[in-house]
Amino acid sequence: MTLENMTKPNLLLTPGPTQVPPEILRVMAEPIFHHRTPQYRALFKSISEDFKAVFRTDERVYVFTGSGTLAMEAAVANFCSAGDQVLVLEAGKFGERWHAIAESYGLNVISLKAGYGEVVTPPEVDDALKKHPTVSVVYATLCETSTGALFDIEAIGRVVLKMGAILVVDAISGLAADRLEMDAWGVDVVVSGSQKGLMLPPGLSFLAVSEKARTLNRKAKCPRFYLDLANYERALRNWDAPFTPAISLMCGLREVLNRILETGIEGVWDQAARLAEKTRTEVRKLGLDLFARRPSNAVTAVKVPQGLDGGRLVSVIRDEKGVTLAGGQGEMKGKIFRIAHFGAITARDIDRAISVLAETIRELKP
Amino acid sequence: MTLENMTKPNLLLTPGPTQVPPEILRVMAEPIFHHRTPQYRALFKSISEDFKAVFRTDERVYVFTGSGTLAMEAAVANFCSAGDQVLVLEAGKFGERWHAIAESYGLNVISLKAGYGEVVTPPEVDDALKKHPTVSVVYATLCETSTGALFDIEAIGRVVLKMGAILVVDAISGLAADRLEMDAWGVDVVVSGSQKGLMLPPGLSFLAVSEKARTLNRKAKCPRFYLDLANYERALRNWDAPFTPAISLMCGLREVLNRILETGIEGVWDQAARLAEKTRTEVRKLGLDLFARRPSNAVTAVKVPQGLDGGRLVSVIRDEKGVTLAGGQGEMKGKIFRIAHFGAITARDIDRAISVLAETIRELKP
């Protein structure tokens, strides 16, 4: 371990949590204030308004105190009743999470699966919906964080719109990294979280909800309270939160939105696209293979070279070289590693990751 | 508004969020690290172990990313099935919240009510349980934050233990303020949150769960996912979190626990008791009436003097004098105001509150 590694915090290049810029950390370290005040309502109102440019929607964006999975569950419990038929697109750990949540609420889950590293295609969704015309909700993923694969949400949106179901998209890692046009693509519900492209610590999650989905919400009978949209909707009339919000994270979010709006969301997508392209190019130059066939701009998954222990590769890079990459999750454990390139990550960060990666592979090669 | 008020943040004396000590804010502003690492597991393990001294239990304490209400819902969804008969003790807004959550899960709620400012007594609980011997869970509150009333949980514990139900206690504002002996008093489940006696920003909530409650958990059929104890139990085996935890708050919590253990939980209770007694004495000296007959050491509720507008009193003190007190909630709106005395609040803070209170009452008196 070099002196730099001992004294500096690790360079964090995991697909969430991601690096939080120092000036955002400073804002969150300001003394706390109470949330039943004009000060908090003004903060929440301005966040709600500016979120529209990030989600590309004119619809409401609800804010939950909780991790991304809480907002995923909100997207199940708020739009379904036990026994409802829903279609889940699965090609990795987070598609599987949609399935697990839907099952825990007693839904009738129709599962469309693709292999890890692949995506479910729009024609497959079309076929499934024609075969099961009573499907009320389609659960999809923008960037499947576990594999770095990007679903074609625009085309899936066209297919779902024809059939009358609502389309729910997990954009937890995809938001502010991969292009997502909620209103223009006919996406009804977008789920996201604070600790990815929005470069905050974990603790907030978000749900953007269309008018069509809100109508469905009023008929949905799954039991719910903390994540019940009716509670948030009532509070929103006065720019209030129904339950004590994570105030320090909300203050950080205000600063993050200032930064994103300064660049513009198109500029943020371009930046992620450039870094993703750079990462893919550099990885290939090292003779390594990319894992996802249709890669996301949020995170790049790379196959662990044959003969190498993937777990050891990631832990040596983390503990001895000062760079935290992500290993594979679930059945991908030891087989891939992942490099994120959203939020505050820079080209210099990617250069450092590639350099320690090359060095470590040389050292560990049998 | 004085110069001091314009340049300094408000003195926060609300019953949550409460003041966060500057050194805790600094710890939370350190660069973030990843949670699937030995570093996070060591942090979580040490927090889990030290929590036992705060909850006075040898049982598990589960940590959720979310507000206190999420952990309240976890204490319903994890121990009940639709149609179960439960007993809810209600004497304010947060007792009513137990009722609302239980109803949203289709439970058969038996409600024992006392007026605002009062408490439900142990003999009343005894009678109700004898009348309804199939009650499986009793939902109670340590400090009813909306009125500042303290329930006699020790005696209620003895009553419930005889009947075989489990006892769940909302100690969101009571923990680390009012004495609570989870194991010795036979409390099965304790709910708490980060932004009260634990002097952190909002965003974490906690559930301490007895062996008896965990047995009940395995039979409970309410649908759940994000707050399902089975997910947390599995992850706990490796000191992992099932879903991305609020890492910066966990780092803050580590520091808070260091402070609390240094003083000892008995010392923390004594400090809150002294400040509560001081607050009650000073308030009475101003000729004001206390609201709760059995007052908590977490928060003191005071009746708004006749002829005064309670809402205006609180907003003038907040906006012109730099001290944030809490007004009344729900049906208590405008009728009471509340002063907290837990966490990092000092005698000097109470002096300042009493002084601006006296001054403002003089100014506003007709």
Interface residues (C-beta under 8 A of the other chain):
Chain A: P9 N10 L12 T14 G16 P17 Q19 V20 P22 L25 R26 M28 A29 E30 P31 I32 F33 H34 H35 R36 T37 F64 T65 G66 S67 G68 T69 L70 E73 V76 A77 A82 A100 I101 S104 Y105 G106 G193 Q195 P201 P202 G203 C222 P223 R224 F225 Y226 D228 F243 T244 P245 A246 I247 S248 L249 R318 T324 A326 G327
Chain B: P9 N10 L12 T14 G16 P17 Q19 V20 P22 L25 R26 M28 A29 E30 P31 I32 F33 H34 H35 R36 T37 F64 T65 G66 S67 G68 T69 L70 E73 V76 A77 A82 A100 I101 S104 Y105 G106 G193 Q195 P201 P202 G203 C222 P223 R224 F225 Y226 D228 F243 T244 P245 A246 I247 S248 L249 R318 T324 A326 G327
